[in-house]
Amino acid sequence: MTTKANFTPEEWNLLRRAPMMAGLVVVAASPSGPVGILQETFAVGKVLAEAKAQSPGELISSLVADLTTEEGRKAARPADLVGKSPEQIKSNALDSLRQVGTLLDQKARPEESQAVKRWLHDTGKRVSEAAKEGGVLGLGGTQVSEQEKAALNELGRSLGVAA
């Protein structure tokens, strides 16, 4: 069983930031305006709350438990992305997730690595479904834009999971 103890503090922080990075890949690919961005950001919180309630595995449960603390939330904030363009945010988030995928493959059991990577990809998918793209005043538009679909594919490739 892989736990927080298997990782250095720097590695753990990389993992701790991963759910937010997965969400940012999608948000940065197709910014939805202020309301849409809030809905997409809240989607990450919903995924974390559901994971806490469902206990999807020791490693994910440890990550979620850590993210429910003030220290964990503070450490997971992507402060280094403030002021960056959406393309820079997306690129940095994908780079971070590539590192997460490699780290999981090196330090976690294969089934745990795949479970966490799948969960992170699902987090991005949930973010993509949180707000409609296009349309006017909530009418029309599409649930998941082409840009978001492409971002989900990139997210899957970065993590090493099929989209």
N, C-alpha and C positions, 0 to 999 in steps of 0.2 A: 504494500500500500504506500502510495506516495503522499507525503504531507509537506507542510511548510518547512519542516526541518531538513528536507532534501535540498533546499535552495538557499543560496546566499541572500543577504538582505537586498542586494541590488537586483538579483534575479527575481526575488519575490515581488519587488516593486514593479518590475516589468510585467509580471503576471497580474498584479493588482490593477494595473492600468489597462490591461487588455480589453475588458468589456467596454470601457469608454472609447478605446481606440477603434474597436469593431463598429461602434455606433458612429464615430466621427468619419469613418471611411464613407458611409452612406450619406450622412448629413452634408459633408463637403462635396460630394459628387453632384448633388442637386439640391442646393439650399431652397427651403420651402417657404421662406418669409418668416417673420417673427413667430406667428402662431404655430406654423408647421414645425419650426425648429424646436419650440418648446414641447410640442407633442412627441417629436422624435427623441428629444432628450429624456423625457419622462418614460419613454419606452424602455430605455436601459434600466431605469429604476424599477420598472415593473418586472423585467426579467430577473433582476436581483432579488426582488421580494418573492417571486415565485420559486426561485431556486432555494431561497432560505426556507420556504414552507415545504418544499418537496424533497429536500435533501438528495440531490441527484448524484452524489458520490462524494467521497472524502475530500478530494482536492478542490472541487468546485465549492463544496460547503465551507471549506477553510477560507477560500478566497472571499466568498460572500460574507462570512462572519467577520472577516477583517475589514471589509468595505462598509460594515454597519457601525464601525467605530469612527470617532472624529479623526483620530490619527490616520486610519486607513483611507478615509475619504480625502483627507488633505494630501496624503502622499500620492493618491491616484489622480489628482487634478492635473490636467495637461497644461500647466502654466507655461511651458516652453513653446506652446503653439499659439499663444496670444499674439495678435497682430499679424499673423501669417495669412496668406491668401488661401482660399478654399483648396486650390490645387496643392499648395505646400502642406496644408493640414492632411489632406488625403495621402500624399506621398509619405509624409512622416509616420502617419498611422499605419500604413501598409508595411513600411520598413520595421516598425516596432512589432507588428504582428508576425512578420517573417522570423524575427528573433524569438518570439514566443513559441512559434511552431518548432523551431530548431531546439530550443531549450526543453520543451516538453518531450520531444523525441529522444533527447539525451538523458533526461532525468526521471521521466515517469514511465511506468509500465505501458506497453503499447495500447492496451485497451483504455487506460486512463488518459493517455495523451490524445487519443482519438476522441474520447468523450468530451474533453475540455475544448479541443479545437472545434468539434461539432457544435458545442454550446456557444462558443464565441461566434461562429458563423450564423447560428440561429439568432443570436442577439442582433447582428447586423440585419438579418431578414426581418425581425420584428420592428426594428427602427424604420426600415424601408416601407413597412405597411402602416406605420403610425399616422401618417398624414398624406392626404391626396396631393398630387402634383398637378399644377395647371388648374384650369377652371376659374370661375369667378364666385366669390363669396360662398365657397364650399359646394358649388354646383358644377357638375362636369368634372373634367380632369381624370386622371388615372391614379389608381392606388399605388402602383410602383412604376416610376418613370424608367425609360430606357437607360438613362444615366445611372440610376440606382441598380438596375439589373446588371449593368456592366460592372459597377462597383462591387456588387455581391460576388460576381465571378472572380474579380481581382482579389477580394477578401478570401475566397476559398482557395485560390492558388497560393496566396501568401501563407496561409495556415497549412496548406498541404491536404485539403479535404475537397471532395467533389462538391460542386455547388448544387 
